[in-house]
């Protein structure tokens, strides 16, 4: 699947492919017929010359990311390949331009969360003699491409590495059924090829030079921090590319990390934990406006569409669209400035340092349970505080505090999942339901203020403000409904099963 480029942004294409090792003296595996493949086009021969870029310590390779400048073939240019899942990568392309030894800024910025400011240098060179065969169905449609590659590679680093090998690739054509790949896989393996253990040619060439990927450390907290740091970096690229839901997911990762650092700070160096949590709070605050704008815009547009036509007076949709477009542009610029900042880079470095020192983390089962129990008690205290308040702004703020404590408790349960049982998972599920309801309540409260501002703007522009008043009144009723739902859910949570150590 190819997505359109905008301006100087890269073109994106999803690759679904499998690689195989094949001895130099073996013939090309016969793939006609194989599944729906009934014909094979004439071969095409290309010579591909690719220079790969990475940091001196191969930080991109460790993350499974490939960045290259390739000459030859139908898609020569700059390519950035990002791992998506098994057999699947996303390739971002830019045309050849500028100096051959300097990575285009549009691609270099996308991997800043991995390079952390380190210079991208020429790390390897590959020359590939490629013979390609298009695989067709009975109607002549291209289902996949079989490539027979003879590769010569040279990699630099502390010690040079030279290699030469042969490999087979089968790449699924855009729109083709993924089951086609399985059919061809069986035929290739039956012909004597073996699935390659290397995700890319570069990874095969640099295996002796690239540090081994991080394995599970045995520390529940260190492994949790590492997983969320990886998620933060993946979504960093998505935010920079304006990918759908990327801001939300990056904000979730930052909140998960912040919540775990504060909940389990007694298992860590407290000063380090508090410092990192404060920086993650800053990051979440910089990402927040972009996400809040997305949520409010979608909510209000849906609410307007749900109103009877006779209650929609004036240019309501146009005014809202203009307002949120301006807000979204400013919020996105703010988020990107944060990701480009030295402060953010230092935060990532500090999180890396934390993950690399699992031995200094005290996270036995007893310590973990105590921390989760503390988060449960704080949630109980926050709910008790709500009962003392009358409906109004103070109660809304108190319910928001309950929501934050519920989220903290839920994240705590997620963190210790590897060493807990079913009862905690059930409790966590009920806490999530409370959090979700109060999240909706908070969105309504925040959106109500936006409605007031939109109404004032409409009035100032001599537009009819009636509809905003209608929506404002409906939001009050909706918030009360969510409050009642929360009350019922909290009662169910108190009656539900939970581990004895949590009480």
N, C-alpha and C positions, 0 to 999 in steps of 0.2 A: 504494500500500500504506500503510495506516495502522497505527501502533503505539499501544498503549494508554498512557494517561498514568498516572502514579503520584503521588498527592498533588498538589502544585502544579507538577509537571514538565510541560513542553510536550507536546502531541500532535504526533507526527511523521507526515508524509505525503510520499511520493516523487512528484514531478511529472515527467512526461515530456511535453514540449511543444515546438512550433516556432512561431516568430513570422515574420510576413511584412509587408512594406510594400505598401499598396494605395492608389492614387490616390483622392481624396475623391469623384470623380464616377463611380467604377466600381461596378458592382453586386456583391453577395455572390457569390463563386465557387460554382457549382452542384456539390454533392458527393453528389448522389443520381442515379444510382448511382456508387459509386467503391469498388472492391474489395468487401469484405463489407458495406459500408454500402448499405442499400436504402431507408431511410426517414429522415425528419428531423422532429423534434418541433416544436411551435409555438414561436415565439421568446419569450424572457424578457428583459425590459428592466430594467436596474439602473443606478443612479448610485452610483459608488464614489468615496469621498473618502479619500485616503491621505496621511498625513504620514510622511515618511521621516527616519530618524535616522542620523547618522554623526558622526565626529569633524570638527573644523573643516578638517582637511586630507584628508578623505575616505578614511581608511584602510580602511574596510570596502568601499567601492566598488572600491578598487584590488585587493582580494582577491576580488572577485566576489561579495561578501556583501551581502544586502539586508535591512534591518531597518525595519519600518513598523508604523504603527497605522492600520487601515483601518475606515471606517464604510460600511455598506451591503453588499448582497449576502448570500449564504447563509453566508459564512464570515468575517463581520466580527470583528475582534479584532487582537491583536498577532501579527505574522508575522516569522519569521526564516528567510531563504532561504539555503541553503548550496549551493555548486556541487558536483556529484558527477561529472558527465561531460557529453559532448555531448548536448544536448537534455534533460538530466536534472538536477534540483535536488531537494534535500530541504527541505521547509518545516516549520518548528516553529511551533506555534500556542498562544497563550494567550488566554483571553477578555478582553474589555475590563474593566479594573478600574484603580483608582488614578487618579493625575493624568494627563491626556492629554499633558503635556509631559515626563513622566518614564518612561524605559524600565524595564519590570519587571526586578527584580534577577536573576530566573532566566534572562533572555535576555542581560542585560548581562554576567553572569559568563561566559557561553559564548563571548563574543568578546573576552575580556580579552587573549588572546595577540596580538590585532590592534590593539586600542585602546591597550594599554600604559599604562592609567591615564588616558588623555585623556577628557575629558567627551564624552558623546553628546548632540548638540544637534539641533534640527530643521534638516535640511539641504535639504529639498525638499518640495513639495506637488504632488500630482497629482489631478486630477478626471477620471474616466473615465465616459463615457456608453457603456454596454455592452449589446449585443444578443447573446444566447447562443442557440445551436441545438444540442440534443442529437442526435447522429448514431446511428442504430439499425441493427441487423441485421434479418434476416427474422423472427426470433423476438421482436423488440421489445427486445432487450438493448442497453444503451447502450455504444457502443464508444469514443466520443470526444465532445468538445464543441468546436464552432466558435464563437469569439467575435469579434464585430466591434466594435472599440473606437475611439472618438473621444476623444483624450486632450488635456487642457490642463495644462501643467506650469509650475511656477515653482521655481527653485533659487536658493539663496543662496550666500554665499562672499565672496571678495574682490570679485566683480562679479556682479550679478544676471543670471539667464538665464531668458527666457520662451520657450515653444514650444507649438505645437499640431500634432498629426498624427493620422493614422489608421493603425491596424495590425490585422492579423488574427492570431489565435492558434488553434492546434489542440492541444488537450490530450487525451492518451490517458486513457481511463477505467481505474480500477484493475482489474487482471486481464486487460485486453485484450492481444491479440497485438501486439508492437511493429511488426510488418509492416503493420498497419493504418495507422500513421502514414506509412509510405512511400507507400502507395496514395493517401492523402489529399493528401500532399505533391505528387504528380504532378498531381493534379486542380487544386490551388490554383495551382501555377505555370503550368499550361496556360491558366488563366483570366486570367493577366496579373499575378498577384502576384509579388513578389520576396522571396526569403529575406532577413530582416533581418540586418544585421551586428551588431545590438545584442543582448546577452544578456538585457536587461531594459529596461523603460520608464525606470527611474531612470538607468541607464547611458547611455541615449540623451539624456536631458535634461541630464545633468551632464558630458557628454563634454568640453566646453571647460574645465570646472572641475577635473576629476580628473587628477592626474598620470598620464602614460603608464605602462603596466605595464613592469616591468623586462624588457629584452631580453638575449639572450646577450651577454656582455661580451667574449668571446674569451679570457678567463682560465679555464683548466680548473678551477682551485681555486675561484675566486669563483663560478662557475656551479654547482659541486658543493655548495658551502656554501649557496648560495641555494636549491637544490632541497631540500636536507635541512632547512633552516629552514622552508620551506613545509610539508614533511611533518610537522615538529614541531608546527606550528600547527594543521594539520588534525586531528592526533591529539589535541591538547590538548582540542579540542571533544569528541572521542569519549570521552576519559577522564572528562571532567566529566559526560557523559551515561551513563557506564557501558556504552558500546558494546562489543560483542564484539571482542576482540583489540586494542583501542585502546591499552591499557597496553603491550602487547608492541611494537606498531609505534612508539609514541612512544619507548620505551626503545631500540629499534633505531636510530631517527634520532639520538638523543642519543649513542649509541655510535659511529655513523658519523661524526658531527661531531667527537667527541673523538678518534677514531682518526686522522682526516685532519689535525686540528690538530697532533697529536704527530708523526705520520709526516712531514709536510711543514712542520714548524715552521721549518726553515732557509729556506724560501721566504717566510716571514712575519716579522713582528716577533716574535722568540722569546718575549719577556715577555708580549705580548698572547696569543700562541698558548697558552702554558702557563697563563695565568690563565683563559682561556676553557675549556680542557680540564679544569682543576680544578673549575670551576663545573658543567660538564656531568657530571663524575664525581659531584658532589653530587646533581644531578638524577636521574641513573640510580640512585643509591643510594636516593633517596626513592621512586622508582617500583618498585624491585626487589622489595620484599616482596609487593606486589600480584601481580606476574607470577609470582614463585616459588610463591606460594600456589596460583595457578591450575594451574601445572604439577604440583606435588606432589599436589594433590587429585585431579586427573584420573588421574595415574599410579597412585596407591594404590587408588583405586576400581576401576580396570581390573584391577589385579593381584589384588584380592580376588575380583572376579567370575570370574577365570580359575582360581582355586583349586578343587580338588574340594570338594564340600559338607562332607565329613567333616573338612576341615581348617579350616573357618570356625567357630570356637567363640566364643560370647558375642555381645554386641551390637556387633560390629565396625563395620558400616556406620554405625550410629547414632552411635557415639563419634567416628568420623572426620568425619562430616558436621557434628557439633556443633563439633568442634575447628577445622575449616577454615572454617566459617561465621564463627566469632569472629575467626579470623586474617584472613579476607578483609575483614571490616568495619573492623578496625583499620588494615589496609594501605591500603584505599581512602581512609579519612579522612586518613591520612598523605600520600598522593599529592595529594589535593585541597588540603591545607594548603600543600604545596610550590608548587602551581600558583597559589595565591592570594597567595603571598609577594612581598614587594618584591624579594627576592633573585632570584627567577625572572624578574620583569619586567626587572630590570637585565641579566640574562643575555641576554634576547631583544633588548634595545636594543644591547648590545655586538655580538651576532651581526649585527644589521642594519648596524651601522657597518662591520663587517668586509666585508660583501658590497658595500657602496657604494663601496669603495675598491680596485677590481681593479688599478689602475695600480701600487699599492704591493706587489703580489704578484709575486714572481719565480718563474714556473712554466713556463720553457721546457722542451722535451722532455728535455734533458740533466739538468736539476735533478729533474724528475719521476722519471726512470728511476733516478737515484741513490737517491732516497728509497725507491722500491719495492725496490730491491736491498738496502738496509739492513734493511728489514722482513723480507726473505727470510733474511738472515744471522741475524737475531735469532731467527727461528723455528728455524733449524738449531741454534743454540746451546741453545735451550730443550729441544729433543729430545735433544741430547747429554747434558744434565744429568739427564734421566730415566734414562738407561742406567746411571748410577752408583748408583742407589738400589734397595733391596730393596722388595718389596711392603709396603704399609702406608700410614700417614697421610702421610708425607713424599712418597712416590711419588704418591699421589693429588693432593697439592698441586702437585707438579711437573707432572703431566699437565694440571692446570687452567691452569698457566702456559703450557703448549704451546697449549692451546685458545685462550687470550687472544692469544698471538702469531700463531696461525693466523688468527684473526678480524681482527687488525690488518693482516696481509698481504693477506687477501682484500679488505678495505675499501680498502686502498691500490690494489689492482688495479682495483677498481670506480671509484675516483676518476679514474684516468688512462685509462680505457677509450676516451675520444674520440680519443686520440693513440697507441694501441697496436694490435697486430695479433692474429691468431688464436692464436699460440703462448702469449701471456700469458693469453688467455682460457682456454685448456686448462689451464694451470698453476693459474689461479685456481679452476677447477672442481675440480681435485684437492685443492687446499688447503681448499676448502669441505667436501669429503667428510671430510677429517681433522677439521675443526672440528666437523662434525655428530656424528661418532662420539664425540669427546671431550666434546661437549655432553651426549650421552646418558650418558656415563660420570660426568660431574659431577652430573647430576640424580640418578643412582642413589646416589652417595656422600652427597649432601645429604639425600635421602629416607631413607637408612639412619638418620641421626640423628633424624629425625622419628619413625621407627618405634620407636626406643628410648624417646623421650619418650612416645609413645602407649602403649607397653607399661607404662611406669611409672605413667601416669595410670590405665590399666585396673586395674592391681594396687591402686593407692590407692583405687579405687572398688569394690573387691571384684569386679571383672570378670575374666573369663578372658583372660590375656595370651598364650596359646599362639600364636594366629594371627600376632601381630606378630613373634614369634620366628621363625616359619616364613618370613615375608616378609623378615625381616632376613637369614636364611641364604641365601635365594634371591638377594638383592641382591648378596651377595658374589660368587656365581657369575656373575651378570649383569655385574658390573663387570669381572671377569676376562675375560669374553668380549669386551667392548667394547675392553679393552686389547689383546687379541690382534688384533682387527679393525684397530685403529689401527696396530699394527706392520706389518701387511700393506699397508695403505694408504700408509704412509710409504715403504715400499720401492717401491711403484708410483710414488709421486710422484718419487722419486729417479731412476727409470728413464724417466719421462715427458719429453716435449719441453718446452722452455722457451726463451725468448729468450736469446741469447748474453750480452747485457748483464746478465742476472739472475744469472749464475753467479759 
